[in-house]
Amino acid sequence: MKIKLILIVIGSFSPLLLLGLFIYGHAYYNDYHLKSSEITVKNFLEEFIDSSIQIMHFEQIEETNMWLVQLKINDDQYGHARFNKGWNGKLKFIYIATAPSVTYRQYKTNKGNYGTLYVHELDSNVAKIKLTNLMNFEKEIEVDTSAPFMKTFKLPPYAEDTFPAIFTFYDKIGQEIR
């Protein structure tokens, strides 16, 4: 008798369970539908903002679920975009933002917190950039390439809130550039 009752209960909820799984799967597919390729992301972003863009950097943060894009919009404005990777291997668009010549963002990923320094334009005398914030976080970034570039680094566990950051620029002999 109990087994018969259990089978009736399971049988009555099965269609609801299948419907729920179908709705979830459909919504997930609609969110995570972009291939993790530079061309696919470029085409998506150009359509999204209705402008021409040039992708300068497109990379996954180490082995995390996050992809970052550094871009130039209409040959005169810089920005960055963020995508998350789903279990189906496809990307979901999170946001796009324009940025000044140097900007910093902190990201929470499935493998911990990371910081990313986006440099779009930079004085050629700059050899090092020091990031600090009000929570006593400090990170020095060696500038070994010309702009534009982006540098991503894993944050230590104690550095929970590193945004916003204050930038100090140094030349090759360690003198602060004002």
MODAKA-V9841 format. One record per helix or strand of 3 or more residues. SS is the DSSP state (@ for helix, = for strand). FROM is the first residue (numbers start at 1). LEN is the number of residues. If there is no record, write none. Layout:
# MODAKA-V9841
ss/from/len
SS/FROM/LEN
SS/FROM/LEN
This chain:
# MODAKA-V9841
ss/from/len
@/2/30
@/38/12
=/53/8
=/66/8
=/77/9
=/91/8
=/102/8
=/112/8
=/128/5
=/138/5
=/149/6
=/166/5
